[in-house]
Amino acid sequence: MSRADLAAVIEVNPQTVGALERGDHYPSLDLAMRIAETFRLPVEAVFSREEFSPMSHDLYPAPVTR
């Protein structure tokens, strides 16, 4: 989904989506819920007070060294 597509679905300006992606803007609870609903995820899976680690860390854990 493009930034413009997401903006249209959640009814905001594409620049708002860009600001959210960069961390320059924090969404209202309503906007956070609309974004989570769009992706069919709980809001905690989309937004957190702590920085998310890259998904590759969870999908491809570092090999065990001996």
C-alpha positions as CSV (number, residue, x, y, z in Angstrom):
1,M,0.0,0.0,0.0
2,S,1.4,3.4,-0.9
3,R,1.6,6.4,1.4
4,A,-1.1,8.0,-0.8
5,D,-3.3,4.9,-0.6
6,L,-3.1,4.7,3.2
7,A,-3.7,8.5,3.5
8,A,-6.9,8.1,1.5
9,V,-8.1,5.1,3.5
10,I,-7.5,6.8,6.9
11,E,-8.6,10.2,5.6
12,V,-5.5,12.3,6.2
13,N,-3.0,14.1,4.0
14,P,-0.1,12.0,2.6
15,Q,2.3,14.3,4.4
16,T,0.8,13.2,7.7
17,V,1.6,9.6,6.9
18,G,5.1,10.6,6.0
19,A,5.5,12.5,9.3
20,L,4.2,9.4,11.2
21,E,6.7,7.2,9.4
22,R,9.6,9.5,10.3
23,G,8.5,9.9,13.9
24,D,7.9,13.6,13.5
25,H,4.3,13.3,14.5
26,Y,2.4,11.3,17.0
27,P,-1.2,10.2,16.0
28,S,-4.3,10.9,18.0
29,L,-5.9,7.8,19.5
30,D,-8.6,7.9,16.7
31,L,-6.0,8.0,14.0
32,A,-3.9,5.2,15.6
33,M,-7.0,3.1,15.7
34,R,-7.9,3.8,12.1
35,I,-4.4,2.8,11.0
36,A,-4.5,-0.4,13.0
37,E,-7.9,-1.2,11.7
38,T,-6.7,-0.7,8.1
39,F,-4.0,-3.3,8.6
40,R,-6.3,-5.6,10.8
41,L,-3.8,-5.4,13.7
42,P,-4.1,-4.5,17.3
43,V,-2.9,-0.9,17.9
44,E,0.0,-2.2,20.0
45,A,1.3,-4.0,16.9
46,V,1.5,-0.7,15.0
47,F,2.4,1.8,17.7
48,S,4.6,1.6,20.8
49,R,6.4,3.9,23.2
50,E,9.5,1.8,22.6
51,E,11.3,1.6,19.2
52,F,10.5,-1.6,17.3
53,S,13.4,-3.9,16.3
54,P,13.7,-4.8,12.6
55,M,11.4,-7.7,11.7
56,S,14.4,-9.5,10.3
57,H,15.7,-9.9,13.9
58,D,12.6,-12.0,14.7
59,L,12.3,-13.8,11.5
60,Y,16.0,-14.6,11.1
61,P,17.6,-14.8,14.6
62,A,21.3,-14.7,14.8
63,P,22.9,-18.2,14.6
64,V,24.1,-19.7,17.9
65,T,27.9,-19.7,18.1
66,R,29.8,-22.2,20.1
